[in-house]
Amino acid sequence: MELIANFIDIFMHLDKHLSLVIQNYGTLTYVILFLVIFCETGLVVTPFLPGDSLLFAVGTFAAIGALDVSVIFVLLTIAAVAGDTVNYWIGNFVGPKVFHKDDVRFLNKKHLERTHRFYEKYGGKTIIIARFVPIIRTFAPFVAGIGSMAYGRFLSYNIIGGILWIAVCVFAGYFFGNIPIVKQNFGIVILAIIFISIMPGVIEFLRHRYRVSKNER
């Protein structure tokens, strides 16, 4: 319970925690941010790491000069693209074996199946769309690897999606994060970002439940 409470506290007060990281680690903050974004997109066992909300917070600190926005944009875009690439090849190598097992340690099968349905609906565009959907974002490249999607095609979607995701989230924080009303209600803004991010998944879930109940009648 304490671990969950600490995790929620980090999400709700990303601005304060990021400020401490910048103060304590200086330039190494760029390395830490790179690793967080790389792991959040590159490892199917870490979908819980902050993504959109962290990028928004990073943008707000870049706006006040605590971080260099150009370095942040380039570095985190590389992290996002590299993470998806690693995830794709992991899925390509171990995915087929994993997908047909009922019990897989450290891997949420429901998340995997949900992403598979998402992928079947949107096709290759899933790699771009999923960038803005938590959890789906982490599993999409893995599922693309399982499906043996042509790497050249995957890479083009990966690069486009990575650039768009980092640009939208970081520059949203850069231009709007330090507006007084946003700054004074940063926790609420972070909750709003998380809520907006999960809405596509919630809508898809409700549609699925509706279709199932309709077929059962």
Secondary structure, DSSP 8 states (H G I E B T S, - for coil): -HHHHHHHHHHHTHHHHHHHHHHHHTTHHHHHHHHHHHHHHH-TT-TTS--HHHHHHHHHHHHTTSS-HHHHHHHHHHHHHHHHHHHHHHHHHHHHHHHT-S--TT--HHHHHHHHHHHHHHGGGHHHHGGGSTTHHHHHHHHHHHTT--HHHHHHHHHHHHHHHHHHHHHHHHHHTTSHHHHHTHHHHHHHHHHHHHHHHHHHHHHHHHHHHHHH-
